[in-house]
């Protein structure tokens, strides 16, 4: 029986029918029997070249192109990339130079705020108001006396007969003793000895309506006591004008009072060679700096001042050099060049003379006439004329200034001289030497806006480079993303893959099939009959259950 069974098993016969799923399993084992490697960086590069949108790049390595064609494509591609890099660097360099352009606009308005108008008489002290005490304390300041209160004969010899006798009697200090406990009050003396507006102002009109000295506020400058119209500091709202041209602004008639001028007996800062007034038209946000920015108006003339408002806007560094930070001052809250200069001059005098001038802000001690003579005036003259490094004031990023055009006519005419002399109870000669008229108005109801703008920004740079990329190599922002994606694949393969393989060696999927192969070989050796159980379909070998 055993032999027969053995011979039957060994007898040749038809091959067994294929088992279910055998073909699929063989295909799977064929595909997974060996480890499929990841694409190398060369393959990634080749795939990138063939699918990228950069024009011409795929023709450099195309096998369909002959060698001369590829050389031509390489030269053309390199030339385009060179032009692209050159132009891009040019645009980047231009952006880093921070260019700026200036644009000018003309803006029309329905009404405009009238500027502040500050004027000062060229003379500081009225000679008729001087007292013996004033000369005792300030005679040395005026170059009339020596520090020991003795009269300078040279100065007295220059005096005219009209003032000589009166001053000689005031300068006799042989039996004079100043009041005890009373020193020189420079602020009070300047306010009392300066020209009073209620005496100087003969007529005043604004937009055809009368105004008085109460519409002016008092302010001190290096010219002494001065007056500002429409300052905004007296509690009144700022005045506006609705039209341009004469008659729609400020018109004043002044008597400069030349008879009150201090005689000139030497060169001092308090004596003047000129007759007339000094005027400055400025914004209410900045203090007047009339000794350096004012213009003169002479007696015997009617002066027409046509103004145009200018709004200036500058750029801060690195595009410009304006100052955009708030002013670092205990005296002013709004930055301007004049505020910076006055603040700097005040600090300079406090450091060098331990006092301040009358027109300077603050609560520090005011210089006495002796300190004016010996320290304050020389120090300030040196600072203004020679020391250009101490007071360096930047231009504000936003400022308002007023352009001016001046014209003059003679006043009085021969026809009006007698009438004016009778009206003001003066002689015709006095009217011709002391009366002036000033008319300040807007040329038109518009203002000029001068604005500094950035000439080139990031948006312009991206537009230029993008346009050149499209022109030379046909690339765009998405093409740049393709390049980044390619670089990521190369980086992942060369760098990250190296560390991953070093940390955990890669395993093939065929290693997981070793158990199945063992089961299959064992099953074939035992030789189970597929239908050994009655009334059961063919289930295949045992490894189909295990694998």
Secondary structure, DSSP 4 states (H G I P E B T S, - for coil): -HHHHHHHHHS--PPPPPPTTHHHHHHHHHHHSSPPPPPPHHHHHHHHHHH--STTTTTSS-TTS-HHHHHHHHHHHHHHHHHHHHHHHHHHHHHHTT-EEEEEEEEE-S-EEPPEEEEEES-SS-GGG--HHHHHHHTTTTTSB-TTS-B-HHHHHTS-HHHHHHHHHHT--TT--PPTT----HHHHHHHHSPPHHHHEEEEEETTEE--GGGEEEEEETTEEEEEES-S-SSPPPPEESS-STTSSEEEEEE--GGGSPP--S--TT--S--SEEEEEE-TTS---HHHH-EEE-TTEEEEEEEEEEEEE-PBTTT--BB-SPP--SS-SS--HHHHHHHHHHHHHHHHHSSB-TTS-SSSPBPPHHHIIIIIHHHHHHHHHT-TTT---PPBSEEEEEEEEEEEEESS-TTTHHHHHHHTT--HHHHHHHEEEEEEEEEEEEEEEEEEEES--HHHHHHHHHHHHHHHT---HHHHHHHHHHHHHHHIIIIIHHHHHHHS----GGGGGHHHHHHHHHHHHHT--TT-STT------THHHH-
